[in-house]
Amino acid sequence: MIVDFIRLNALIKAASELQEDCYRSRTCHNQVVALKTMWNEVMIDLENRIREQDNRVKLSTVIRIAQNNLTEFADHIYRIYQFGGSCSGNYCLEIKDLLNDMGTETMKILKFLHDNYAAYFDVNANVPVWLIYNNKAAIPIHNTIVDAMEAGRINSELILILDSYLEALHQPGGVRIRCWRQFFYMQNLVTELTLYLEQSAPAETIKLVKLLIGYDFNPLPFYEFFLGYALTIVSPDIPYEDQEMEWLILLKTIDNIRPEVKAGYNTEAPSILGSISGYIQRELDTIAKMKAVMAPYPLNGKDKRGSNYYFSVSTTIEELFFLIRVMLDVSFIKTRYKANLYSFVANHIKTNRSGNPSAQYMRNVFGLNKVVPVRVVKKIRFWLVAMISHIDSNFSDHLKLWFFGLLTLPDILEFLDI
């Protein structure tokens, strides 16, 4: 194999000299023929060398050396080929055709080695630049995937991330596919993306995110995207109880995703499923700590926490929940989860004759089909009338100005605190 390696170096040197001769307008047809002959001889010798190996150890050594040398050779040919891109003479075109044939043939040999000697082929070795440059079939598939995502409801930032990584399959430079394993991974991911986008109309961001997590698409830009995307699902401006509920639902969704591959895009990075799950757990831990900090301390001088009641009300729990029901019906209170009301009332509002009511008890009290006793309605109406009377007595000047139209719209909005 050392002899073959030297001959590959000789081929590279001959190709470089041939390109220089062409730029100097020298006749180089004979050199082109000689280079073709040398190339064919090297390929025949390589095939014979592989057949000659009589045990696995020797065959493994030959395959690894051949893979490394052919990769280096292809990269040199690519650089020579690109260097001659501006030349348009007849001989230059003949040389470029030869270099293109040599690069393409080298890729076929490397793929042959992978397909037939996979046990000895190093998938973590560098992928030849020529493999990416020559992968023209990936271009229309790439464009189709991006068009389908743009036509759907896919987040624009996620489209840009996938666009850059799909481009790496056929465009040297930019995001670089470092090894064969990443190349095969991206090819498989393209197949799954195509299938998903064909079957989903329209496509949705959360479903695409779940697919990428299942296939362990774990480059850093995607993880950073998810951190921002999660905040569009769980707003940091809503109460801690609501945040906690939303994070728990999202955690359940993420943890239920089935891994589809043994190794992700980057084997040196943690799995994206574990990273995202850990991130959500940390958010939940932070919320728990914030809730603990916000809970009031007792006034008895003891170190332990006592009651977490923020305030007390002059009603029973039945009367309080009837008032809450009225405020919900008129949209004064808005909540996505009524369970949060149960926990908030139980933990933070002290009512008359309420001794740590259970959640089920509060559900029964709060039930919309439950007949509300007359005494409860009268009691809450009494308090509402008292509040209105208080407003009439103490803020009558504001009401008069409003009635006579002397208050401007900004004044009214300020008065209503809107």
C-alpha positions as CSV (number, residue, x, y, z in Angstrom):
1,M,0.0,0.0,0.0
2,I,2.9,2.4,0.5
3,V,3.7,2.0,-3.2
4,D,0.1,2.8,-4.0
5,F,0.3,5.9,-1.8
6,I,3.4,7.1,-3.5
7,R,1.7,6.6,-6.9
8,L,-1.3,8.7,-5.7
9,N,1.1,11.4,-4.7
10,A,2.6,11.2,-8.2
11,L,-0.9,11.5,-9.7
12,I,-1.5,14.7,-7.6
13,K,1.8,16.1,-8.8
14,A,1.2,15.2,-12.4
15,A,-2.3,16.8,-12.3
16,S,-0.9,20.0,-10.8
17,E,1.8,20.3,-13.4
18,L,-0.8,19.5,-16.1
19,Q,-3.0,22.4,-14.9
20,E,0.0,24.8,-14.9
21,D,1.0,23.8,-18.4
22,C,-2.5,24.5,-19.5
23,Y,-2.4,28.0,-18.0
24,R,0.9,28.6,-19.9
25,S,-1.0,27.6,-23.1
26,R,1.3,24.6,-23.6
27,T,0.1,21.5,-25.5
28,C,-0.8,18.9,-22.9
29,H,-2.9,16.2,-24.7
30,N,-0.2,13.6,-24.3
31,Q,0.1,14.4,-20.6
32,V,-3.7,14.0,-20.2
33,V,-3.5,10.6,-21.8
34,A,-0.6,9.6,-19.5
35,L,-2.5,10.8,-16.5
36,K,-5.5,8.7,-17.4
37,T,-3.3,5.7,-17.9
38,M,-1.6,6.2,-14.5
39,W,-5.0,6.6,-12.8
40,N,-6.4,3.4,-14.3
41,E,-3.3,1.5,-13.2
42,V,-3.6,2.7,-9.6
43,M,-7.3,1.6,-9.4
44,I,-6.5,-1.8,-10.8
45,D,-3.6,-2.2,-8.3
46,L,-5.9,-1.2,-5.5
47,E,-8.5,-3.8,-6.4
48,N,-5.8,-6.5,-6.7
49,R,-4.3,-5.5,-3.3
50,I,-7.7,-5.9,-1.6
51,R,-8.3,-9.3,-3.2
52,E,-4.9,-10.6,-2.1
53,Q,-5.5,-10.2,1.7
54,D,-6.0,-13.6,3.3
55,N,-7.1,-12.6,6.8
56,R,-9.2,-9.9,8.5
57,V,-6.3,-8.1,10.1
58,K,-4.5,-7.6,6.8
59,L,-7.8,-6.7,5.1
60,S,-8.7,-4.2,7.8
61,T,-5.3,-2.5,7.4
62,V,-5.6,-2.3,3.7
63,I,-9.1,-0.8,3.8
64,R,-8.2,1.8,6.4
65,I,-5.0,2.9,4.5
66,A,-6.9,3.0,1.2
67,Q,-9.7,5.0,2.8
68,N,-7.3,7.6,4.2
69,N,-5.2,7.9,1.1
70,L,-8.1,8.1,-1.3
71,T,-9.7,10.8,0.9
72,E,-6.5,12.9,0.9
73,F,-6.2,12.3,-2.9
74,A,-9.8,13.4,-3.5
75,D,-9.3,16.6,-1.5
76,H,-6.1,17.4,-3.5
77,I,-8.0,16.8,-6.8
78,Y,-10.8,19.1,-5.6
79,R,-8.4,21.9,-4.9
80,I,-6.7,21.5,-8.3
81,Y,-10.1,21.3,-9.9
82,Q,-11.3,24.5,-8.2
83,F,-8.0,26.3,-9.1
84,G,-8.7,25.7,-12.7
85,G,-12.2,27.0,-12.6
86,S,-11.5,30.2,-14.5
87,C,-9.8,28.5,-17.5
88,S,-11.9,27.8,-20.5
89,G,-9.4,26.6,-23.2
90,N,-10.0,23.3,-24.9
91,Y,-7.1,21.6,-23.0
92,C,-8.3,23.1,-19.8
93,L,-11.8,21.7,-20.3
94,E,-10.2,18.3,-21.1
95,I,-8.2,18.4,-17.9
96,K,-11.2,19.5,-15.9
97,D,-13.2,16.6,-17.3
98,L,-10.4,14.2,-16.3
99,L,-10.2,15.7,-12.8
100,N,-13.9,15.4,-12.5
101,D,-13.8,11.8,-13.6
102,M,-11.0,11.0,-11.1
103,G,-12.8,12.7,-8.2
104,T,-16.1,11.0,-9.1
105,E,-14.4,7.6,-9.5
106,T,-12.7,8.0,-6.1
107,M,-16.1,8.6,-4.4
108,K,-17.4,5.4,-6.0
109,I,-14.5,3.5,-4.7
110,L,-14.9,4.9,-1.2
111,K,-18.6,4.1,-1.2
112,F,-17.8,0.6,-2.5
113,L,-15.4,0.1,0.4
114,H,-18.1,1.3,2.9
115,D,-20.8,-0.9,1.4
116,N,-18.7,-4.1,1.1
117,Y,-16.3,-3.7,4.0
118,A,-18.4,-1.8,6.5
119,A,-16.7,-3.6,9.4
120,Y,-13.3,-2.0,8.5
121,F,-14.5,1.3,7.1
122,D,-13.9,4.2,9.5
123,V,-17.2,6.2,9.6
124,N,-15.6,8.7,12.0
125,A,-12.9,9.5,9.5
126,N,-13.0,12.8,7.5
127,V,-15.4,12.9,4.6
128,P,-13.8,14.1,1.3
129,V,-14.8,17.5,0.2
130,W,-15.4,16.1,-3.3
131,L,-18.2,13.9,-1.9
132,I,-20.1,17.1,-0.8
133,Y,-19.3,19.0,-4.0
134,N,-20.4,16.1,-6.2
135,N,-23.6,15.4,-4.2
136,K,-25.8,17.4,-6.7
137,A,-28.8,15.1,-6.1
138,A,-29.2,16.6,-2.7
139,I,-29.9,20.1,-4.1
140,P,-33.5,19.6,-5.3
141,I,-34.4,17.6,-2.2
142,H,-33.0,20.4,0.0
143,N,-35.1,23.0,-1.9
144,T,-38.2,20.9,-1.6
145,I,-37.9,20.5,2.1
146,V,-37.3,24.2,2.7
147,D,-40.3,25.1,0.4
148,A,-42.6,22.7,2.3
149,M,-41.5,24.2,5.7
150,E,-42.0,27.7,4.5
151,A,-45.5,26.8,3.1
152,G,-46.4,25.3,6.5
153,R,-46.5,26.8,9.9
154,I,-42.8,26.1,10.8
155,N,-40.9,28.6,12.9
156,S,-38.7,30.7,10.6
157,E,-35.7,30.4,12.9
158,L,-35.9,26.6,12.8
159,I,-36.2,26.7,9.0
160,L,-32.9,28.7,8.9
161,I,-31.1,26.2,11.1
162,L,-32.3,23.2,9.0
163,D,-31.5,25.1,5.8
164,S,-27.9,25.5,6.8
165,Y,-27.4,21.9,7.8
166,L,-29.2,20.6,4.6
167,E,-27.0,22.8,2.6
168,A,-23.9,21.1,4.1
169,L,-24.8,18.0,2.2
170,H,-24.0,19.6,-1.2
171,Q,-22.2,22.9,-0.5
172,P,-18.6,22.9,0.7
173,G,-17.9,25.6,3.3
174,G,-20.3,27.0,5.9
175,V,-21.6,24.3,8.2
176,R,-19.2,21.4,7.6
177,I,-20.0,17.7,7.7
178,R,-16.9,16.4,9.4
179,C,-17.1,12.6,9.0
180,W,-18.8,9.9,7.1
181,R,-21.1,9.1,10.0
182,Q,-22.5,12.6,10.0
183,F,-23.0,12.4,6.2
184,F,-25.0,9.2,6.5
185,Y,-26.9,10.6,9.4
186,M,-28.0,13.7,7.4
187,Q,-29.0,11.6,4.5
188,N,-31.3,9.5,6.7
189,L,-32.7,12.7,8.3
190,V,-33.4,14.1,4.9
191,T,-35.5,10.9,4.1
192,E,-37.5,11.3,7.4
193,L,-38.0,15.1,6.8
194,T,-39.3,14.5,3.3
195,L,-41.7,11.7,4.5
196,Y,-43.0,13.9,7.3
197,L,-43.6,17.0,5.2
198,E,-45.3,14.9,2.5
199,Q,-47.7,13.4,5.0
200,S,-48.3,16.5,7.2
201,A,-50.4,19.3,5.7
202,P,-49.7,21.8,7.0
203,A,-46.6,21.0,8.9
204,E,-46.4,22.2,12.5
205,T,-43.3,23.4,14.4
206,I,-43.9,21.3,17.6
207,K,-44.3,18.1,15.5
208,L,-41.1,18.8,13.6
209,V,-39.3,19.5,16.8
210,K,-40.4,16.2,18.2
211,L,-39.2,14.4,15.0
212,L,-35.8,16.1,15.3
213,I,-35.5,15.2,19.0
214,G,-36.4,11.6,18.2
215,Y,-33.6,11.5,15.6
216,D,-31.3,13.1,18.1
217,F,-30.5,16.2,16.0
218,N,-28.2,17.7,18.6
219,P,-26.1,20.5,17.2
220,L,-25.9,23.5,19.5
221,P,-28.0,25.9,17.3
222,F,-31.0,23.5,17.6
223,Y,-30.7,23.3,21.4
224,E,-30.4,27.1,21.6
225,F,-33.5,27.4,19.3
226,F,-35.5,25.2,21.6
227,L,-34.6,27.3,24.7
228,G,-36.2,30.3,23.0
229,Y,-39.1,28.3,21.5
230,A,-40.0,26.9,24.9
231,L,-40.7,30.4,26.1
232,T,-43.3,30.8,23.4
233,I,-45.1,27.8,24.9
234,V,-44.5,28.7,28.6
235,S,-44.7,32.5,29.2
236,P,-42.5,33.7,32.0
237,D,-45.1,36.4,32.7
238,I,-47.9,34.1,33.9
239,P,-48.2,33.0,37.6
240,Y,-45.8,30.4,38.8
241,E,-48.6,27.8,39.2
242,D,-49.5,28.2,35.5
243,Q,-45.8,28.1,34.5
244,E,-45.4,24.9,36.5
245,M,-48.4,23.3,34.9
246,E,-47.2,24.3,31.3
247,W,-43.6,23.0,32.0
248,L,-44.9,19.7,33.3
249,I,-47.1,19.2,30.2
250,L,-44.1,20.1,28.0
251,L,-41.8,17.7,30.0
252,K,-44.4,14.9,29.6
253,T,-44.5,15.5,25.8
254,I,-40.7,15.5,25.5
255,D,-40.1,12.4,27.7
256,N,-42.7,10.5,25.7
257,I,-40.7,10.9,22.4
258,R,-39.2,7.6,21.3
259,P,-35.5,7.7,20.3
260,E,-35.2,6.5,16.6
261,V,-31.4,6.3,16.3
262,K,-28.6,5.0,18.5
263,A,-26.3,7.9,17.8
264,G,-27.2,11.5,17.0
265,Y,-25.7,14.1,14.7
266,N,-22.8,14.9,17.1
267,T,-21.7,11.9,19.1
268,E,-19.4,14.1,21.2
269,A,-22.4,16.2,22.5
270,P,-25.2,14.9,24.9
271,S,-28.4,13.6,23.4
272,I,-30.9,16.4,22.6
273,L,-33.6,14.5,24.4
274,G,-31.6,14.4,27.6
275,S,-30.5,18.0,27.2
276,I,-34.0,19.4,26.7
277,S,-35.5,17.2,29.5
278,G,-32.7,18.4,31.8
279,Y,-33.5,22.0,30.8
280,I,-37.2,21.7,31.6
281,Q,-36.4,20.0,35.0
282,R,-34.1,23.0,35.9
283,E,-36.9,25.4,35.0
284,L,-39.3,23.5,37.3
285,D,-36.7,23.5,40.1
286,T,-36.3,27.2,39.7
287,I,-40.0,27.8,39.8
288,A,-40.3,25.7,43.0
289,K,-37.5,27.8,44.6
290,M,-39.2,31.0,43.5
291,K,-42.5,29.9,45.0
292,A,-40.8,29.1,48.2
293,V,-39.2,32.5,48.3
294,M,-42.5,34.2,47.6
295,A,-44.4,32.3,50.3
296,P,-44.8,34.5,53.4
297,Y,-43.0,33.6,56.7
298,P,-44.8,33.2,60.0
299,L,-44.7,36.0,62.5
300,N,-44.1,33.8,65.5
301,G,-40.3,34.1,65.3
302,K,-39.7,30.5,64.5
303,D,-37.4,29.3,61.7
304,K,-40.0,26.9,60.2
305,R,-42.6,28.1,57.8
306,G,-46.1,28.3,59.1
307,S,-49.2,29.3,57.2
308,N,-48.8,30.4,53.6
309,Y,-52.0,32.4,53.7
310,Y,-51.6,35.8,52.0
311,F,-54.9,37.1,53.4
312,S,-58.3,36.1,54.7
313,V,-61.8,36.8,53.5
314,S,-65.0,37.2,55.4
315,T,-66.8,34.4,53.6
316,T,-67.0,30.6,53.6
317,I,-65.2,28.6,50.9
318,E,-68.6,28.0,49.2
319,E,-69.2,31.7,49.1
320,L,-65.7,32.5,47.9
321,F,-66.0,30.0,45.0
322,F,-69.3,31.3,44.0
323,L,-67.7,34.8,43.7
324,I,-64.9,33.3,41.7
325,R,-67.4,31.5,39.5
326,V,-69.2,34.9,38.8
327,M,-65.9,36.6,38.0
328,L,-65.0,33.8,35.6
329,D,-68.4,34.0,33.9
330,V,-68.0,37.7,33.2
331,S,-64.3,37.2,32.2
332,F,-63.0,39.2,35.1
333,I,-60.8,36.3,36.0
334,K,-59.1,34.3,33.2
335,T,-57.3,31.0,33.8
336,R,-56.4,28.1,31.6
337,Y,-56.4,25.6,34.5
338,K,-59.1,25.7,37.1
339,A,-57.0,23.4,39.2
340,N,-54.7,26.4,39.9
341,L,-57.6,28.1,41.6
342,Y,-58.1,25.1,44.0
343,S,-54.4,25.1,44.9
344,F,-54.2,28.9,45.2
345,V,-57.3,29.1,47.5
346,A,-56.2,26.2,49.6
347,N,-52.6,27.5,50.1
348,H,-53.0,31.2,50.2
349,I,-56.6,32.4,51.1
350,K,-58.0,31.8,54.6
351,T,-61.8,31.6,54.6
352,N,-64.3,31.4,57.5
353,R,-64.7,27.8,58.8
354,S,-62.3,26.3,56.2
355,G,-59.8,23.8,57.6
356,N,-57.4,22.7,54.8
357,P,-60.1,21.7,52.3
358,S,-59.2,19.0,49.8
359,A,-59.0,19.6,46.1
360,Q,-61.9,17.2,45.5
361,Y,-64.0,19.1,48.0
362,M,-63.3,22.3,46.2
363,R,-64.2,20.7,42.9
364,N,-67.5,19.7,44.3
365,V,-68.1,23.2,45.6
366,F,-67.0,24.7,42.3
367,G,-69.0,22.4,40.1
368,L,-70.9,24.3,37.5
369,N,-73.9,21.9,37.7
370,K,-74.1,22.3,41.5
371,V,-77.2,24.2,42.8
372,V,-76.0,27.3,44.6
373,P,-77.8,27.8,47.9
374,V,-79.8,31.0,48.3
375,R,-77.9,32.0,51.4
376,V,-74.6,31.9,49.4
377,V,-76.0,34.1,46.6
378,K,-77.4,36.6,49.1
379,K,-74.1,36.8,51.0
380,I,-72.0,37.5,47.9
381,R,-74.6,39.9,46.6
382,F,-74.4,41.7,49.9
383,W,-70.6,42.1,49.6
384,L,-70.8,43.3,46.0
385,V,-73.5,45.9,46.9
386,A,-71.3,47.0,49.7
387,M,-68.4,47.5,47.3
388,I,-70.5,49.5,44.9
389,S,-71.8,51.6,47.8
390,H,-68.3,52.2,48.9
391,I,-67.3,53.4,45.4
392,D,-70.4,55.7,45.2
393,S,-69.6,57.2,48.5
394,N,-65.8,57.7,48.1
395,F,-65.4,58.3,44.4
396,S,-68.6,60.1,43.5
397,D,-66.6,63.0,42.0
398,H,-65.0,60.7,39.4
399,L,-68.4,59.3,38.5
400,K,-69.9,62.8,38.1
401,L,-67.1,63.9,35.8
402,W,-67.4,60.7,33.8
403,F,-71.2,61.1,33.6
404,F,-71.0,64.7,32.3
405,G,-68.2,63.8,29.8
406,L,-65.6,66.0,31.4
407,L,-63.1,63.1,31.7
408,T,-61.1,62.4,28.6
409,L,-60.5,58.8,27.3
410,P,-56.9,58.8,28.8
411,D,-58.4,59.9,32.2
412,I,-61.0,57.1,32.1
413,L,-58.3,54.5,31.2
414,E,-56.2,55.8,34.0
415,F,-59.1,55.6,36.4
416,L,-59.8,52.0,35.3
417,D,-56.1,51.2,35.5
418,I,-56.1,49.8,31.9
